[in-house]
Amino acid sequence: MFRFVIIILLHYILICPIRFCFGQCNETGKVCECNCKCVVQIEAVNDDDIVENVKSENKNDSEIEKQLRPNRISKPSSCTEAAAYSMKSGIYKIQLEKYNITDLEIFCEEDVDFGGWIVIQRRRNGSVDFYRDWHDYNEGFGDLTGNYWIGLKNLHALTSSCQQELYIQMRSHNGSDYYARYSEFHIGAESEDYALKILDDYSGTAGDSLTKHLGKKFSTYDRDNDDADDEGNCALHFKGAWWFGGCYDSHLNGVYGSARYGMNWNSIKFEESLLFAQMMIRPNHNCLRRSLMLSNLNRYV
């Protein structure tokens, strides 16, 4: 982009004086013609200096770029880095050094809202059972390209390493598509039962059925952390796992295909199961701003 700006600038400096002089020559004759040549010659000399300076600056930038590029390519920590060059959806590897996570395979979604999304949950059909115990939800399960859960320990690491936004795609059985977006999403550590600690600024078409779960701990049938009295163990009763309160306003890990209590997002339609759901996260603007500042500091250290 910087090179294009310089080319346009040079074009303007060189061409405009010539056009201006020709306009004057039509009125003042030979005297202007002489001035015209002088002006062009002076500008040309100055432009050569500018070009040399630009080449020198570009050379310096290229050397810095060569030093920084291996670190960025070999150590991506998000889809915004891992898929930056290919810009294609698919499986990539990232690492989170702070949490000693290396070579974590993730699915990057690059076809939604300019891409850069890590898929943390996906439900397409009933081929994978989501009625699982705490161990499975902690470690993760399923197929990266199909029905999938990333694992609570990985989700905590991702949302703790840098601020993340959350994007949820949903489709009803009548084919209507919806989405819910939250400007920041963060869950606690296992010692906090992976509680939903931050959920900011909803926008979308699905309605907000997640904010009521803010502050709630994650529950599975073998680890009951909900607030329910009447329902008892929500995960056991509704055969799933979620940040249950008493019991839920949304539950995207419920039984697939159930007519009533299944994959629910009640603000779309109360107690009607969905056909498709996909949850994704990516670094939000605060995270990107912080990363840019750190990158600039490292560049000049």
C-alpha positions as CSV (number, residue, x, y, z in Angstrom):
1,M,0.0,0.0,0.0
2,F,2.9,2.4,0.9
3,R,4.4,1.8,-2.6
4,F,1.1,2.7,-4.3
5,V,0.9,5.9,-2.4
6,I,4.5,6.9,-3.4
7,I,3.8,6.1,-7.1
8,I,0.7,8.3,-7.0
9,L,2.6,11.1,-5.3
10,L,5.4,11.0,-7.9
11,H,2.8,11.0,-10.7
12,Y,1.2,14.1,-9.2
13,I,4.5,15.9,-8.7
14,L,5.8,15.2,-12.2
15,I,2.7,15.5,-14.4
16,C,0.9,18.4,-12.7
17,P,3.6,21.0,-13.3
18,I,3.9,20.0,-16.9
19,R,0.1,20.4,-17.4
20,F,0.2,23.7,-15.5
21,C,3.0,25.1,-17.6
22,F,1.4,24.1,-21.0
23,G,-1.6,26.1,-19.9
24,Q,0.5,29.1,-19.3
25,C,2.5,28.7,-22.5
26,N,-0.7,29.1,-24.5
27,E,-1.0,32.6,-23.1
28,T,2.6,33.9,-22.6
29,G,4.6,32.1,-25.3
30,K,8.3,31.3,-25.3
31,V,9.2,32.8,-21.9
32,C,6.8,30.4,-20.2
33,E,8.3,27.5,-22.3
34,C,11.7,28.2,-20.8
35,N,10.3,28.4,-17.3
36,C,8.4,25.2,-17.9
37,K,11.6,23.3,-18.7
38,C,13.3,24.6,-15.6
39,V,10.4,23.7,-13.3
40,V,10.2,20.2,-14.7
41,Q,14.0,19.7,-14.4
42,I,14.0,20.9,-10.8
43,E,11.1,18.7,-9.9
44,A,12.7,15.7,-11.6
45,V,15.9,16.1,-9.5
46,N,13.8,16.3,-6.3
47,D,11.8,13.2,-7.3
48,D,15.0,11.2,-7.8
49,D,16.0,12.0,-4.3
50,I,12.6,11.0,-3.0
51,V,12.7,7.7,-4.9
52,E,16.1,6.9,-3.5
53,N,14.9,7.7,0.0
54,V,11.9,5.5,-0.4
55,K,14.0,2.6,-1.7
56,S,16.2,2.9,1.3
57,E,13.3,2.9,3.7
58,N,11.7,0.0,2.0
59,K,14.9,-2.0,2.2
60,N,15.1,-1.3,5.9
61,D,11.5,-2.3,6.4
62,S,12.1,-5.5,4.4
63,E,14.9,-6.5,6.6
64,I,12.8,-6.0,9.7
65,E,9.9,-7.9,8.1
66,K,12.2,-10.8,7.4
67,Q,13.2,-11.0,11.0
68,L,9.6,-10.7,12.3
69,R,7.9,-13.0,9.8
70,P,9.3,-16.4,11.0
71,N,8.0,-15.7,14.5
72,R,4.5,-14.8,13.2
73,I,4.2,-17.7,10.9
74,S,5.7,-20.4,13.1
75,K,4.0,-19.3,16.3
76,P,0.4,-18.3,15.5
77,S,-1.9,-17.9,18.5
78,S,-5.1,-17.4,16.7
79,C,-6.8,-17.8,13.3
80,T,-6.1,-14.2,12.4
81,E,-2.5,-15.2,12.4
82,A,-2.6,-18.8,11.3
83,A,-4.8,-18.2,8.2
84,A,-3.5,-14.7,7.4
85,Y,-1.8,-15.8,4.2
86,S,-4.1,-18.5,2.9
87,M,-7.4,-16.7,3.9
88,K,-9.1,-20.2,3.6
89,S,-11.2,-22.0,6.1
90,G,-9.7,-25.2,7.4
91,I,-7.6,-26.9,10.0
92,Y,-4.6,-25.1,11.4
93,K,-2.3,-25.4,14.4
94,I,-1.7,-22.7,17.0
95,Q,0.1,-22.5,20.4
96,L,-0.5,-20.6,23.6
97,E,2.9,-20.3,25.3
98,K,1.5,-18.8,28.5
99,Y,-0.5,-22.0,29.0
100,N,2.1,-24.5,27.6
101,I,-0.3,-25.4,24.8
102,T,1.6,-26.4,21.6
103,D,0.3,-27.6,18.3
104,L,-3.4,-27.2,19.2
105,E,-5.4,-28.2,16.1
106,I,-8.3,-25.8,15.5
107,F,-10.7,-25.1,12.7
108,C,-10.5,-21.5,11.3
109,E,-13.7,-20.1,9.7
110,E,-12.6,-17.5,7.1
111,D,-16.0,-17.0,5.3
112,V,-17.9,-15.2,8.1
113,D,-17.4,-11.5,8.8
114,F,-13.9,-11.2,7.3
115,G,-12.7,-14.4,8.9
116,G,-10.3,-15.1,11.7
117,W,-12.7,-17.1,13.8
118,I,-11.8,-20.2,15.8
119,V,-14.7,-22.7,15.9
120,I,-15.3,-23.7,19.6
121,Q,-18.5,-25.7,19.0
122,R,-20.4,-27.0,16.0
123,R,-23.7,-29.0,15.7
124,R,-24.7,-30.2,12.2
125,N,-26.4,-33.5,13.0
126,G,-26.8,-36.1,15.6
127,S,-23.7,-38.3,14.7
128,V,-21.8,-37.1,17.8
129,D,-23.3,-37.5,21.3
130,F,-23.0,-34.3,23.3
131,Y,-24.4,-35.9,26.5
132,R,-21.0,-36.4,28.1
133,D,-19.2,-36.2,31.4
134,W,-16.9,-33.5,32.8
135,H,-13.7,-35.1,31.5
136,D,-14.9,-35.1,27.9
137,Y,-16.1,-31.5,28.0
138,N,-12.8,-30.5,29.7
139,E,-10.6,-32.2,27.1
140,G,-12.8,-31.7,24.0
141,F,-14.3,-34.2,21.5
142,G,-15.7,-34.7,18.0
143,D,-14.5,-33.9,14.5
144,L,-12.9,-30.6,13.7
145,T,-14.7,-30.5,10.4
146,G,-18.0,-31.8,11.8
147,N,-19.7,-31.9,15.2
148,Y,-17.2,-30.6,17.6
149,W,-16.4,-29.2,21.1
150,I,-13.0,-27.5,21.6
151,G,-12.6,-28.4,25.3
152,L,-13.1,-26.1,28.3
153,K,-9.4,-26.1,29.2
154,N,-8.6,-24.8,25.7
155,L,-11.5,-22.4,25.7
156,H,-10.3,-20.9,29.0
157,A,-6.7,-20.5,27.7
158,L,-7.9,-18.8,24.5
159,T,-10.2,-16.4,26.3
160,S,-7.6,-15.6,29.0
161,S,-4.6,-15.1,26.7
162,C,-6.3,-12.2,25.0
163,Q,-9.8,-10.6,24.8
164,Q,-12.1,-12.5,22.5
165,E,-15.4,-11.7,20.8
166,L,-18.1,-14.4,20.4
167,Y,-20.1,-15.1,17.2
168,I,-22.9,-17.8,17.2
169,Q,-24.5,-18.9,14.0
170,M,-27.8,-20.7,14.2
171,R,-30.4,-22.2,11.8
172,S,-33.9,-23.3,12.5
173,H,-35.6,-26.3,11.0
174,N,-37.5,-24.0,8.7
175,G,-34.2,-22.9,7.1
176,S,-34.1,-19.4,8.7
177,D,-30.6,-18.2,9.7
178,Y,-29.8,-16.2,12.8
179,Y,-26.7,-14.9,14.6
180,A,-25.8,-13.6,18.0
181,R,-22.6,-11.6,18.6
182,Y,-21.0,-10.5,21.8
183,S,-18.1,-8.0,21.9
184,E,-16.2,-9.9,24.7
185,F,-16.4,-13.5,26.0
186,H,-14.4,-15.0,28.8
187,I,-14.6,-18.1,31.0
188,G,-12.9,-18.8,34.2
189,A,-10.4,-21.6,35.1
190,E,-11.3,-25.1,36.1
191,S,-10.9,-24.1,39.8
192,E,-13.9,-21.8,39.1
193,D,-15.8,-24.5,37.3
194,Y,-15.2,-22.6,34.0
195,A,-17.8,-20.0,35.0
196,L,-19.0,-17.6,32.3
197,K,-17.3,-14.5,33.7
198,I,-17.5,-11.9,30.9
199,L,-20.2,-11.4,28.2
200,D,-20.4,-7.9,26.7
201,D,-22.5,-6.0,24.2
202,Y,-24.9,-8.3,22.3
203,S,-25.9,-7.6,18.7
204,G,-27.5,-9.8,16.1
205,T,-30.8,-11.3,14.8
206,A,-31.3,-14.2,17.1
207,G,-32.0,-12.2,20.3
208,D,-30.0,-12.4,23.5
209,S,-30.4,-15.8,25.2
210,L,-26.9,-16.0,26.7
211,T,-26.7,-13.0,29.1
212,K,-28.9,-14.7,31.6
213,H,-26.2,-17.3,32.0
214,L,-23.5,-14.7,32.9
215,G,-21.8,-15.7,36.1
216,K,-23.0,-19.3,35.9
217,K,-20.7,-22.2,36.2
218,F,-20.4,-25.0,33.6
219,S,-22.3,-28.2,34.5
220,T,-22.3,-31.7,33.2
221,Y,-24.4,-34.7,34.4
222,D,-21.6,-35.8,36.7
223,R,-20.7,-32.3,38.0
224,D,-23.8,-30.3,39.0
225,N,-22.9,-26.6,39.4
226,D,-26.3,-25.1,38.5
227,D,-28.7,-23.0,40.6
228,A,-31.8,-25.0,40.0
229,D,-33.9,-26.2,42.8
230,D,-37.1,-27.5,41.1
231,E,-35.3,-29.1,38.2
232,G,-32.4,-30.6,40.2
233,N,-29.5,-31.4,38.0
234,C,-30.1,-29.5,34.7
235,A,-27.5,-31.3,32.7
236,L,-28.9,-34.6,33.8
237,H,-32.5,-33.6,33.2
238,F,-32.0,-32.0,29.8
239,K,-29.2,-34.4,28.7
240,G,-26.5,-31.9,27.8
241,A,-23.9,-29.6,29.3
242,W,-23.9,-25.8,29.6
243,W,-23.6,-22.7,31.9
244,F,-26.8,-23.7,33.6
245,G,-28.6,-21.4,36.0
246,G,-32.0,-22.5,36.9
247,C,-32.1,-24.1,34.2
248,Y,-31.5,-22.2,30.9
249,D,-32.4,-19.6,28.4
250,S,-30.1,-21.2,25.9
251,H,-28.6,-24.7,25.6
252,L,-26.7,-25.4,22.4
253,N,-25.2,-28.7,23.7
254,G,-28.6,-30.4,24.1
255,V,-29.9,-33.5,22.4
256,Y,-29.9,-33.0,18.6
257,G,-33.2,-33.2,16.8
258,S,-35.4,-33.0,19.9
259,A,-38.7,-31.4,19.2
260,R,-38.7,-29.4,22.5
261,Y,-35.8,-29.8,24.9
262,G,-32.7,-30.0,22.7
263,M,-30.5,-27.4,21.0
264,N,-32.4,-24.4,22.2
265,W,-32.0,-20.6,21.9
266,N,-35.2,-19.5,23.4
267,S,-35.3,-15.9,22.0
268,I,-35.6,-17.5,18.5
269,K,-38.4,-19.7,19.6
270,F,-39.2,-20.9,23.1
271,E,-38.3,-24.6,23.6
272,E,-37.9,-25.4,19.9
273,S,-34.7,-27.2,18.9
274,L,-32.4,-25.8,16.2
275,L,-31.1,-27.5,13.1
276,F,-27.6,-26.0,13.2
277,A,-25.4,-24.1,15.6
278,Q,-21.8,-23.0,15.5
279,M,-19.9,-21.0,18.2
280,M,-16.8,-19.0,17.2
281,I,-14.3,-16.7,18.9
282,R,-11.6,-14.3,17.6
283,P,-9.5,-11.5,19.1
284,N,-11.5,-8.3,19.6
285,H,-10.3,-4.8,18.9
286,N,-8.8,-4.4,22.4
287,C,-6.7,-7.5,21.9
288,L,-5.6,-6.4,18.5
289,R,-4.7,-3.0,19.8
290,R,-2.6,-4.5,22.6
291,S,-0.9,-6.9,20.2
292,L,0.0,-4.1,17.9
293,M,1.5,-2.0,20.7
294,L,3.6,-5.0,21.9
295,S,4.7,-5.7,18.3
296,N,5.9,-2.1,17.9
297,L,7.7,-2.2,21.2
298,N,9.5,-5.4,20.3
299,R,10.4,-3.9,16.9
300,Y,12.5,-1.2,18.5
301,V,14.0,-3.1,21.4
